[in-house]
């Protein structure tokens, strides 16, 4: 379980093939790896992964072919958002994030507006029912609030306002138009949709 509050920006420095998947090497000296052990969970761009090797500056995880096919940003080298799993008693400053990516979106626009930044992401249409005005969403593992929702034939476009702190302390400072991003819908919205669908069929 995660909160969507990013603890550090790391960097994928290398990867190696293991069967049809990858073992990725993440450099993360600012994450506080002294408290991380083998078997712990770390969200990488919003995707929950299990640590298989760790030292004070870097860690390694193994990513299956299935995970690679359902996510973005794990099969290449570059900057990634990192969050260690919650511990019982931790504050929930963002929203409940499972680390299970629901779909891959595409950045339609990313621009500075006054002191903040406007991020527009086109999400798969299958996620439309979970995306609502002022609802929560995790983009590349970051807990964000949706400001606008627009359904189009090409998918659902959501507009998000990023404050300067979020921009500076996440990998969004490296984001550009047409980048692919991992999208996880709000867990509460997922359960509400499920309950509603069961009620409809009674």
N, C-alpha and C positions, 0 to 999 in steps of 0.2 A: 504494500500500500504506500502511496506517495501523496504529496500535497500540491505539486505543480510549482513549488517555490524552488527555483534553481539554486544549487549550492556552489557550483563552479562550472566554468567553461573549460572543457578538456579538448584534446586533439587526438584524432585517430592517426597514428604515426605509421602503422604497418598492419598488414593482415596476411594470413596464410590459409591455404585451402586445407580443409579437413573433411574428407568425403565430398559431399555436395554442398557443404556449408563453409563457414569461415571462422577462424580464430582471429579476433581483432585485438590490437594492442592500443590501449588508450592512455595517453600521457595526461596525468591529472594531479600535479603536485599541490594544488590549492584545495583539493577535495577533502583532505584530512584522512588519508588512507591508513594512518596508524590505527584507526578504529575498525578497519575493514578486514574481514577474513575470508578465506575460501568458502564458497557456498552462499555468501551474502548476495543480496539483490541490489543492483544499481540501475536506475533508469537512464538510458542513453537516448537523447532526443525523444524521450517519452516512451521508449520501448524497454520493458523490464528484462534485464539480463542477469545471469548468474556468474559471479566471479570465479574463475578457475585458477588464476595466478595473481599475486599482488605483492608489491613492495612499496617503499615510501613515496615513489614518484609516479608509478604507473600500475595498471592492472590489465588483465586479459579476460575476455569472455568468448564463449563459443556461440555462434549464431547459425541456426539451422537454415536450410534452403527455404523452408516454409516462412520463417520470419523475414528473410531477405526479400521474399516475393511480396510480402504484405507491408513493408516499411520503406522509408527513404532515408538515405544518409548514413547507412551502416556498412555499405559495400565499397566505400572509397575513403580517401584520406581527407581530413578537414576538421573543422571545429564542431563540437557537439555539446549540448546542454546535459549536465549531470546532476542527479539527485540520489542520495542514499535512501534506502527504505526507511519509513517511519518506525519509531520505537514507541511502545506503549507509554503514554504520558506526554508525547510531543505535542506542541501546539499545531493546530490545523489552520495555517494562515491563508492557504489558497482554497482548494476544494478537493474532494476525494478523487484521487487519480489512481487507476489500477495498474497502469503501465502496459495495457493491452491496446495496441493501436487498432482503431476501427476502420481507417482508410487513409489514403494518401491524397493530400490536396496540392494545389498549385498556387503560388503567389501571383495574383493578378495585378497587384499594385503595392508599392511600398514607398512612402514619401513622408517627408518632414512637414508637419503642420504646426506652425508656431513653435512651442517648445517640445511638443510631443511628436509621435510618428503614427501614421495611419497605415495599417496593414490590412490588405484585402486578400482573402484566400478563397479559391473556388474549390468546394468540397464535393465528393461524389454524391449524386442524387439520393443514394440509399440512406445517407445520413441526414437528409433534410428534416425528417420528423423529429430529430433530436436537437436541432439547432433553433434557438429562439432569442428574440430581443431581450437583452439583459441576462441571458442565460450564461452558464459557464461552459468553457471548452478548453482543452489542452492542445496547444500547437507546439510540436517538437518538445513536449513535456512541460511547457510553461502554462500555468493556470491564467486564463484570460477571460474577460467579459465581452460578450458580443454586443456591439452598438447598433448594427444594422444587419438585416437578413434579406436577401433577394434570391428568389428561385428563378432559374433560367433553364432553357433546354440543355445547356452544357453543364449544369450542376448548380448547387446552391452557393452563392457568394456571401461571405460574412465579412463584415468590416469591424476592425478592432482598433482601439486607441492604446498605444504603448507610451507609458510615461518614460521620461529620460532614464530613470533608475533601471527599469526593465530592459531598455535598449542597451545600456552600458554593461549590465551584468549577465547578459545571455548571449547566445550566438546570433541573435537578431541583428547585431551590428554588422554581421557579414552577409545578411540576407539581401537578395536582389530579385527582381521580377523574373518569373518563370521557374524559380526554385521549387522543388518538391518538398513538402513538409508532412510530418506525421500528425494525424488528427485523432484525438480520443474524445468522444462525446461524454457529457456529464452522466455519471453512474445513476443518479436519481432519475434523470430523464429516461434512461434505459428501462428502469423498473416500472415507471409510470406507463410507458408505451406498452410494455408486456402485460400489465394488469388491464389496461384499456382494451387491448386486442382480445384478451380472454373474455372480458365482459361483453364485447360485441358479438361473440360467437355463442353466447348462452341463449 
